Amino acid sequence: MDRNKFNPYTQSKRITQNYSKNVYDSPNPSQEHISTAYSDASFAESSDIIPVSEKQTDLNKYFPASKAGSKKLQQLIAKSRPEDLSKIIESISPRIADLMVDLYGNYMCQTLFHNCSASQRLYLLKAMKSNLITVSYHPRGTHALQNLIAMTSLKEEESIYREGFQGKFVEMSKDINASHVVQRLLVTLTNRYFIIREILGKVEELSIDKLGVCVIKKCCNDPQIMNEVLGCSLLLIQHPYGNYAIQSVLEIWKDEIAYEFIGAVGGKILQLCLQKYASNVMEKAIKVESIRISIVKELITDDKVLELLSNQYGCYVLRTLSKESDQITKEIILPTVQAAITKIHSQKLKPLWQEIINNLNLS
């Protein structure tokens, strides 16, 4: 019997929000999700094809107003020599922010970023510096900007991101589009302390937010963030989103935080094992040897094992404990579990009980 775990944070689905009218909004929301895999046939049949000469570098005259036009510009950029690409970049740089949020132009921008040199990428970034926040919040702009951030290699680029987003990271972390920009910055930048500095003091607020917790998970390896997460352990352990922050801290820091973690949950371990979200954290904690020893000492009594076996989530915790324990510990747990099973009846939980017994019997 497998446990169905709900984890929405491994791959986030993009949801298009209904934004207020501005110059970046698409006139046709139904066209929001489009494929970039244009076939030659559809390109040849399109009546919207924008004629672009391969020598043409003034792309402002050939704005990608259609799927075919965007594809044509992508082909032109991919085939351009370095000197021609420089002319293209110089030509479109004044309106790069507009192109990044355009229904078709954002695909052209992504192709452009992948073909740029570091200096050309820096030139484009400087041109859109004042629009970084606007682009981040846009459902199309966020994709193009993440592509640009992913290739960051210069200190000058990091400085522009630091100045462009200053004071906005907490707010951005809770937005369905901008949150992914913050996460990309945390993963990519060499010096990300300017982001950590803004998040400090807001860790609990972000950890209990559906999108904010994704940002916290990306920076749990920072000692200050880790300490703040542990400081509100009991609240986060039992929270639908916050429990993922605690799990990340346990996974990264392991035995180094054993004392602080046991200090926070000691005396309450049974209650936490019986609770839906907290039981996930307890399973993660059991995989850390020094924490597992303390959990076993508190849990393995006749009354507590009986409660665990009577509860679906408690059974999951016991199952993990039966897998992770060493042979000596298994021999201690086995008779207690066997005795408790004779006192309860549940057809639904029987497969889990049997799995626990089998794991404990393995030498």
Stockholm file with secondary structure:
# STOCKHOLM 1.0

chainA/1-363         MDRNKFNPYTQSKRITQNYSKNVYDSPNPSQEHISTAYSDASFAESSDIIPVSEKQTDLNKYFPASKAGSKKLQQLIAKSRPEDLSKIIESISPRIADLMVDLYGNYMCQTLFHNCSASQRLYLLKAMKSNLITVSYHPRGTHALQNLIAMTSLKEEESIYREGFQGKFVEMSKDINASHVVQRLLVTLTNRYFIIREILGKVEELSIDKLGVCVIKKCCNDPQIMNEVLGCSLLLIQHPYGNYAIQSVLEIWKDEIAYEFIGAVGGKILQLCLQKYASNVMEKAIKVESIRISIVKELITDDKVLELLSNQYGCYVLRTLSKESDQITKEIILPTVQAAITKIHSQKLKPLWQEIINNLNLS
#=GR chainA/1-363 SS CCCCCCCTTSSCCCCCCCCCSCTTSCSCGGGSSCCSCCCHHHHHHCTTCCCCCTTCCCGGGGCCCSHHHHHHHHHHHHHCCHHHHHHHHHHHGGGHHHHHTSTTHHHHHHHHHHHCCHHHHHHHHHHTGGGHHHHHHSTTHHHHHHHHHHTCCCHHHHHHHHHHHTTCHHHHHTSTTHHHHHHHHHHHCSCCHHHHHHHTTCHHHHHTSTTHHHHHHHTTTSHHHHHHHHHTHHHHHTSTTHHHHHHHHHHHHGGGGHHHHHHHHTTCHHHHHTSHHHHHHHHHHHTSHHHHHHHHHHHCSHHHHHHHHTSHHHHHHHHHHHHHSCHHHHHHHHHHHHHHHTTCCCTTTHHHHHHHHHHHHCC
#=GC SS_cons         CCCCCCCTTSSCCCCCCCCCSCTTSCSCGGGSSCCSCCCHHHHHHCTTCCCCCTTCCCGGGGCCCSHHHHHHHHHHHHHCCHHHHHHHHHHHGGGHHHHHTSTTHHHHHHHHHHHCCHHHHHHHHHHTGGGHHHHHHSTTHHHHHHHHHHTCCCHHHHHHHHHHHTTCHHHHHTSTTHHHHHHHHHHHCSCCHHHHHHHTTCHHHHHTSTTHHHHHHHTTTSHHHHHHHHHTHHHHHTSTTHHHHHHHHHHHHGGGGHHHHHHHHTTCHHHHHTSHHHHHHHHHHHTSHHHHHHHHHHHCSHHHHHHHHTSHHHHHHHHHHHHHSCHHHHHHHHHHHHHHHTTCCCTTTHHHHHHHHHHHHCC
//
